[in-house]
Amino acid sequence: MKFREPLPSGSAILPGASLQRAYRLLVAICTLHLGVILVYYLASLSLSHLPQLIGVSMPVLGTAAHGQAPGEPQPGVAQPPPPSDVSAQPFLGRDSSPGADSDPSPMNNLISVPVSPTTALSLPACPKESPLLVGPMLIKFNIPVDLEFLAKQNPEIKMGGRYTPKDCISPHKVAIIIPFCNRQEHLKYWLYYLHPILQRQQLDYGIYVINQAGDNMFNRAKLLNIGFQEALKDYDYNCFVFSDVDLIPMDDHNAYRCFSQPRHISVAMDKFGFNLPYVQLALKGMSVSRPNAVVGRYHMIHHSRDEKNEPNPQRFARIAHTKETMYSDGLNSLTYQLLDIEKHQLYTKITVDIGTPS
């Protein structure tokens, strides 16, 4: 008999060992092939399926071509027209005004996502001099004024007499305070002329009519102080204009805003022959500024003096002692009772009980 000689290593070659190595090599090649196929398969999957694979719901905004952002038109593919009630412009938030569309459809749910506050801040600042001003105006008080019709003519005015320019950001947040008692007809003319003027001046403004209740002596100065305090509860105003309800400016260049010094704007009234009957005042390092006598012209609505509104015979003596009384008589000693706040379309009416005169 013949015997196979052992290998130098001392191991013998068993029958079928070569065949086993061939099988192992084949299995390795098949495994590698399947791995390559699996990698290509996973790479070919659309990434849009990824949220569904991990259990996250995602609204479908439309299909996009490969390498194309969702929502962009695909080349050579006709796009369906947008719905008639959806603007083609970028949506800046849901309109919360009365009568706005409240249909809870999927499209509304998508476009009503709150926008960043920086969207509004992207508007430019309003120019120092408004380009909308027209100059001298003809003022008449013999025309009928309907406040409901006036509100329709000024659709940008919000409830309470609030207006903000829509094309720019105004630095002038102005509260206009009107002391008031039984002057509804005069108020109609004031609103008729002043709302268009204030809008052309591109002011961020609100109108506050401070109505004195009861039949006590009309206290104009106290109503102005009350208006100052109440308006600050409504908005962060940085300027306050105190106006009588019967004074209408004749030129819209007469700015209803604040300057570096206190400003007297009604410098030339027809009641005084368009002359200034007041003296210049300067207190606490401040002086009164004024427009020129042409821009500062005013028409006054002529009327008889109201009962309980007679001139105070002590007014000149009190003015003479202003330096002594200004530290104890004013906002720091103000007391009143708030009776009612009415938000009208063109103004806010605040009714107060100022108490008995001291």
C-alpha positions in Angstrom: 0.0 0.0 0.0 1.0 3.6 -0.6 0.6 6.3 2.0 0.5 10.0 1.4 3.5 11.7 2.9 2.7 14.3 5.5 3.0 18.0 4.7 5.8 19.9 6.3 3.4 21.5 8.7 2.3 18.2 10.0 -1.4 18.5 8.7 -2.9 16.2 6.1 -5.0 17.3 3.1 -8.5 15.9 3.7 -10.6 14.9 0.7 -13.1 17.7 -0.4 -11.2 20.6 1.3 -10.7 22.4 -2.0 -14.4 22.2 -2.6 -15.2 23.7 0.8 -13.0 26.7 0.1 -14.7 27.2 -3.2 -18.1 27.2 -1.5 -17.0 29.7 1.0 -15.6 32.0 -1.6 -18.9 31.8 -3.6 -21.0 32.6 -0.5 -18.7 35.7 0.2 -19.1 36.9 -3.4 -23.0 36.5 -3.2 -23.1 38.3 0.1 -21.1 41.2 -1.3 -23.3 41.3 -4.4 -26.5 41.4 -2.3 -25.0 44.2 -0.1 -24.2 46.3 -3.2 -27.7 45.8 -4.5 -29.2 46.8 -1.1 -27.1 50.0 -1.0 -28.2 51.0 -4.5 -31.8 50.2 -3.6 -31.8 52.4 -0.5 -30.1 55.2 -2.3 -32.8 55.1 -5.0 -35.6 55.6 -2.4 -37.1 59.1 -2.4 -36.2 61.0 0.7 -39.8 62.2 0.9 -40.7 58.8 2.3 -38.3 59.2 5.2 -40.9 60.9 7.6 -43.3 58.0 7.0 -40.6 55.4 7.6 -39.9 56.9 11.0 -43.5 57.6 11.9 -43.7 61.4 11.5 -46.6 62.9 9.6 -45.8 65.6 7.0 -48.2 67.6 4.9 -47.7 67.1 1.2 -47.2 70.5 -0.6 -46.9 69.0 -4.0 -44.3 66.9 -5.9 -41.0 68.3 -7.1 -38.7 67.2 -9.8 -35.4 65.7 -8.9 -33.1 68.5 -7.6 -36.0 70.9 -7.5 -37.5 72.6 -4.4 -41.0 71.6 -3.5 -43.6 74.0 -4.9 -41.4 75.2 -7.8 -42.9 74.8 -11.3 -41.4 71.9 -13.2 -40.0 72.7 -16.6 -42.3 71.7 -19.4 -45.2 70.8 -17.1 -48.3 73.0 -17.0 -49.2 74.2 -13.5 -52.8 74.3 -12.2 -54.1 77.9 -11.6 -54.1 78.9 -7.9 -57.4 78.9 -6.1 -59.4 82.1 -6.6 -59.4 82.9 -2.9 -55.7 82.5 -2.4 -53.3 85.3 -3.3 -50.4 84.7 -5.6 -48.2 86.8 -3.4 -46.4 85.3 -0.3 -48.9 84.9 2.5 -48.0 87.0 5.6 -50.5 85.5 8.0 -54.2 84.9 8.6 -56.4 87.9 8.4 -58.2 88.2 11.7 -60.4 91.1 10.7 -64.2 90.7 10.8 -65.5 88.9 7.6 -62.1 87.3 6.9 -62.2 83.7 5.5 -62.5 81.2 8.3 -62.9 78.1 6.2 -60.9 75.3 8.0 -59.7 73.7 4.8 -56.2 72.1 4.6 -55.0 75.1 2.5 -56.0 77.5 5.2 -54.3 75.4 7.8 -51.1 75.6 5.8 -51.1 79.3 5.1 -52.2 80.4 8.6 -48.8 79.5 10.1 -47.7 82.5 12.2 -45.0 84.5 10.5 -41.8 85.9 12.1 -42.1 89.4 13.6 -39.3 90.4 11.3 -41.7 90.4 8.4 -43.3 93.6 9.6 -40.0 95.1 10.5 -38.8 94.7 6.9 -40.9 97.7 5.9 -38.9 100.9 5.4 -39.1 103.8 7.8 -41.6 106.5 6.7 -39.8 109.6 5.2 -39.3 112.6 7.4 -41.5 114.7 5.1 -44.5 112.8 3.7 -44.9 112.8 -0.1 -48.7 112.6 0.3 -49.3 116.1 1.5 -51.4 118.5 -0.6 -50.8 121.9 1.2 -53.6 124.5 1.8 -57.1 123.1 1.9 -60.6 124.6 1.6 -62.5 124.1 4.9 -66.3 124.3 5.0 -68.8 123.6 7.8 -72.0 123.7 5.8 -71.8 120.2 4.4 -73.6 117.2 5.9 -71.2 114.6 7.5 -72.3 111.0 8.0 -69.8 109.1 10.2 -70.8 105.7 8.8 -70.1 106.9 5.3 -66.9 108.5 6.5 -65.7 105.2 7.9 -66.3 103.5 4.5 -64.2 106.3 2.9 -61.4 105.5 5.3 -61.2 101.7 5.3 -57.6 101.6 6.7 -58.8 103.1 10.1 -59.2 100.3 12.7 -61.8 100.2 15.4 -61.2 102.9 18.0 -59.8 105.4 15.5 -56.4 103.7 15.2 -54.3 104.0 12.0 -50.9 102.6 11.1 -49.3 103.3 7.7 -49.2 100.1 5.6 -46.2 101.0 3.4 -43.8 102.2 6.0 -43.0 102.3 9.7 -43.8 105.6 11.3 -41.6 106.7 14.3 -44.4 109.0 15.5 -46.8 107.1 17.7 -49.3 109.9 18.3 -52.3 109.9 20.7 -54.6 112.8 19.9 -56.6 113.9 22.9 -59.9 115.8 22.5 -61.6 117.2 25.6 -65.3 116.9 25.0 -68.8 117.7 26.3 -71.9 118.0 24.1 -70.2 118.7 20.8 -71.2 115.8 18.6 -71.8 118.0 15.5 -68.4 119.6 15.9 -66.8 116.1 16.3 -68.2 115.0 13.0 -66.4 117.8 11.2 -63.2 117.3 13.1 -63.1 113.6 12.1 -64.1 114.4 8.5 -61.1 116.7 8.0 -58.5 115.3 10.4 -58.5 111.6 9.6 -57.4 112.2 5.9 -54.8 114.7 7.0 -53.3 112.5 9.7 -53.1 109.6 7.2 -51.4 111.7 4.6 -48.9 112.7 7.3 -48.1 109.0 7.7 -48.6 108.9 11.5 -49.2 105.9 13.7 -52.1 107.5 15.6 -55.2 107.0 17.7 -58.1 109.4 18.4 -59.3 109.7 22.0 -62.4 111.8 22.9 -62.5 112.4 26.6 -66.1 113.0 27.5 -66.9 114.8 30.8 -70.0 113.4 32.5 -72.4 115.4 34.6 -73.2 119.1 34.7 -70.2 120.5 36.6 -68.0 123.2 35.3 -66.1 122.0 32.2 -62.5 121.3 33.1 -60.5 121.1 29.9 -57.1 120.7 31.5 -58.1 117.8 33.7 -59.7 116.0 30.7 -56.4 116.4 28.9 -54.5 114.8 31.8 -57.0 112.0 31.9 -56.7 111.4 28.2 -52.9 111.2 28.6 -53.2 108.5 31.2 -55.9 106.5 29.5 -54.3 106.5 26.1 -51.1 105.0 27.5 -53.1 102.0 28.7 -54.1 101.4 25.1 -50.8 101.7 23.2 -47.1 102.7 23.7 -47.5 106.2 22.4 -44.5 108.4 22.3 -46.2 111.7 21.4 -49.4 113.4 22.6 -51.4 116.1 20.7 -54.1 118.0 22.6 -56.7 119.4 20.3 -60.0 121.3 20.7 -62.9 119.7 18.8 -63.8 123.0 17.0 -60.3 123.7 15.5 -59.6 122.5 11.9 -56.1 123.1 10.3 -56.1 124.7 6.9 -52.8 123.2 5.7 -51.8 119.5 6.1 -48.1 120.5 6.3 -49.0 121.5 9.9 -47.6 118.3 11.5 -49.5 116.6 14.3 -46.4 115.1 15.8 -43.8 115.9 18.4 -40.6 117.9 18.0 -37.6 118.4 20.2 -39.5 121.1 22.1 -43.2 121.5 23.0 -45.1 122.7 20.0 -48.0 125.1 19.6 -49.7 124.3 16.3 -52.8 126.5 16.2 -50.9 129.7 15.9 -53.2 131.7 13.5 -57.0 131.2 14.0 -59.6 133.0 12.0 -61.3 133.9 15.3 -58.4 136.2 16.1 -57.9 137.5 12.5 -55.1 134.9 12.0 -53.0 136.6 14.6 -51.3 135.0 17.7 -52.8 136.5 20.9 -50.5 134.4 23.3 -47.2 135.2 24.8 -44.1 132.9 24.5 -43.6 130.6 27.5 -40.3 129.0 28.7 -40.1 126.8 31.7 -37.8 124.0 32.9 -35.3 124.7 30.1 -38.0 124.2 27.4 -39.4 126.7 24.9 -42.5 126.5 22.7 -41.9 126.0 19.0 -44.5 126.9 16.3 -45.1 126.6 12.6 -45.1 129.7 10.6 -48.3 131.8 10.5 -49.2 130.5 7.0 -48.9 126.8 7.7 -50.4 127.2 11.2 -53.7 128.7 10.1 -56.9 127.3 11.6 -60.7 127.6 11.0 -62.8 127.5 14.1 -66.4 126.3 14.1 -68.3 129.3 15.3 -70.7 128.6 18.1 -72.1 130.2 21.2 -70.4 129.5 24.5 -71.8 126.5 26.4 -73.4 126.7 29.8 -70.9 125.7 32.5 -68.1 126.7 30.2 -67.7 130.3 31.1 -64.2 131.8 31.2 -62.5 131.4 34.6 -62.0 134.8 36.0 -59.0 133.5 37.9 -57.2 132.1 34.9 -54.6 134.8 34.5 -53.7 134.7 38.2 -53.3 130.9 38.0 -51.1 131.2 34.9 -48.9 133.7 36.7 -48.3 131.2 39.5 -47.6 128.2 37.3 -44.0 127.9 38.5 -45.2 127.4 42.0 -48.2 125.1 41.3 -46.8 122.9 38.5 -45.2 120.5 41.0 -48.3 119.7 42.9 -51.2 120.3 40.4 -51.4 117.9 37.5 -50.8 114.2 36.9 -49.4 113.7 40.3 -52.7 114.8 41.9 -55.1 113.5 39.3 -58.3 111.8 40.5 -61.3 110.7 38.4 -63.8 107.9 38.0 -63.7 106.0 34.7 -67.4 105.4 33.7 -67.2 104.0 30.1 -65.0 103.3 27.2 -66.7 103.1 23.7 -64.7 101.9 20.7 -66.2 103.5 17.6 -64.9 103.0 14.2 -63.4 106.5 13.9 -62.5 107.2 17.6 -62.4 106.0 21.1 -64.8 107.7 23.5 -63.8 107.7 27.2 -66.5 109.0 29.6 -65.3 110.1 33.1 -66.5 111.7 36.2 -64.0 114.3 37.2 -65.7 115.2 40.5 -66.5 118.6 41.8 -64.1 121.6 41.2 -61.7 122.3 44.0 
